[in-house]
């Protein structure tokens, strides 16, 4: 499992986690099931920072005032 979060002044404002599904595609990428139900494919050779970025990119920010 991997978790990544963004905190401001110690208060988490956004977070995402994913679980490795132990499946690989033909490109050598590993499948991760994200906590929002989406799937992310990641090449382990690219390291965990890129995976964390991919997870953060799945967050849909709410418009201001909602």
Secondary structure, 3 states (H helix, E strand, C coil): CEEEEEEECCEEEEEEEEEEEEEECCCCEEEEEECCCCEEEEEHHHHHHHHHHHHHCCCCCCCCCC
